Amino acid sequence: MKLYGYPTSGHTHKAQLFLSLLKLDFEFVNVDLLSGEHKQASFLALNPFGQVPVLVDGEDVIADSNAILVYLARTYDPTGQWLPEDPMKHARVEQFLSTAAHRLAGSAALLRAANLFSRTVNKPALLESAHLLFSQLNDYLQGKDWLVDERVTIADVAFYTYTKVAPEGDVDLSGYPSILSWLNNVEALDGFVDMPSSGVGLRAS
Ligand SMILES: N[C@@H](CCC(=O)N[C@@H](CS)C(=O)NCC(=O)O)C(=O)O
């Protein structure tokens, strides 16, 4: 398998993390976002939306981090643990995939990107959105180890990366003890791989 991505991309890390948790071998192909490689014809042939990550598995080409998680779970996890067949459990996983793609990517991830790439954003509004999401998530996680049911699923992988690096966008997670404990649960999984700190925001050295 080949994973097309960019090293500081949290969406790329989600795919890397799940490949590693499933103990699957893959080659990382660096797509240079800064020089616009993702908007060139050869990459657009893989993903017409011009974004990383993209996974190529033989003849199959899967773009979008959550789509990659779903594909890998259905293809390489015969136990069904990571994406349960049960309609109710599957639906609850999808709820978190959507919330990660919408509210998490649309708040904490944008704040981090603003710090990383010196972009102008409406910081007060994005901070408010991020803290609303994290305070709701913190309440939800009280007394729970995982987002869905009693076992780890791709919902946890989908939510992990941009929550972990939220401080790089100046989002302080110290007031959310249930989230911090859940992050530790993910980090204790066999095969876990870290998202290297970018050293910006509250993680500036
Ligand atoms: N919904 C997509 C979002 C992917 C995304 O936003 N990728 C960013 C890097 S983190 C990207 O390729 N940005 C370049 C661009 O949009 O032009 C996913 O989950 O994979």
Ligand as a Chemical Component Dictionary entry (heavy atoms), coordinates in Angstrom:
data_LIG
# 
_chem_comp.id                   LIG 
_chem_comp.type                 NON-POLYMER 
_chem_comp.pdbx_formal_charge   0 
_chem_comp.three_letter_code    LIG 
# 
loop_
_chem_comp_atom.comp_id 
_chem_comp_atom.atom_id 
_chem_comp_atom.alt_atom_id 
_chem_comp_atom.type_symbol 
_chem_comp_atom.charge 
_chem_comp_atom.model_Cartn_x 
_chem_comp_atom.model_Cartn_y 
_chem_comp_atom.model_Cartn_z 
_chem_comp_atom.pdbx_ordinal 
LIG N1  N1  N 0 -11.864 15.669 4.508  1  
LIG C1  C1  C 0 -10.476 15.487 4.174  2  
LIG C2  C2  C 0 -9.693  16.746 4.513  3  
LIG C3  C3  C 0 -8.249  16.618 4.087  4  
LIG C4  C4  C 0 -7.483  17.908 4.220  5  
LIG O1  O1  O 0 -8.019  18.956 4.644  6  
LIG N2  N2  N 0 -6.199  17.823 3.846  7  
LIG C5  C5  C 0 -5.361  18.992 3.888  8  
LIG C6  C6  C 0 -4.075  18.691 4.666  9  
LIG S1  S1  S 0 -4.446  18.368 6.363  10 
LIG C7  C7  C 0 -4.980  19.348 2.472  11 
LIG O2  O2  O 0 -4.714  18.502 1.660  12 
LIG N3  N3  N 0 -4.970  20.649 2.209  13 
LIG C8  C8  C 0 -4.608  21.187 0.954  14 
LIG C9  C9  C 0 -5.785  21.818 0.258  15 
LIG O3  O3  O 0 -6.930  21.682 0.710  16 
LIG O4  O4  O 0 -5.536  22.472 -0.750 17 
LIG C10 C10 C 0 -9.922  14.274 4.929  18 
LIG O5  O5  O 0 -10.464 13.915 5.981  19 
LIG O6  O6  O 0 -8.955  13.657 4.456  20 
# 
loop_
_chem_comp_bond.comp_id 
_chem_comp_bond.atom_id_1 
_chem_comp_bond.atom_id_2 
_chem_comp_bond.value_order 
_chem_comp_bond.pdbx_ordinal 
LIG N1  C1  SING 1  
LIG C1  C2  SING 2  
LIG C1  C10 SING 3  
LIG C2  C3  SING 4  
LIG C3  C4  SING 5  
LIG C4  O1  DOUB 6  
LIG C4  N2  SING 7  
LIG N2  C5  SING 8  
LIG C5  C6  SING 9  
LIG C5  C7  SING 10 
LIG C6  S1  SING 11 
LIG C7  O2  DOUB 12 
LIG C7  N3  SING 13 
LIG N3  C8  SING 14 
LIG C8  C9  SING 15 
LIG C9  O3  DOUB 16 
LIG C9  O4  SING 17 
LIG C10 O5  DOUB 18 
LIG C10 O6  SING 19 
# 
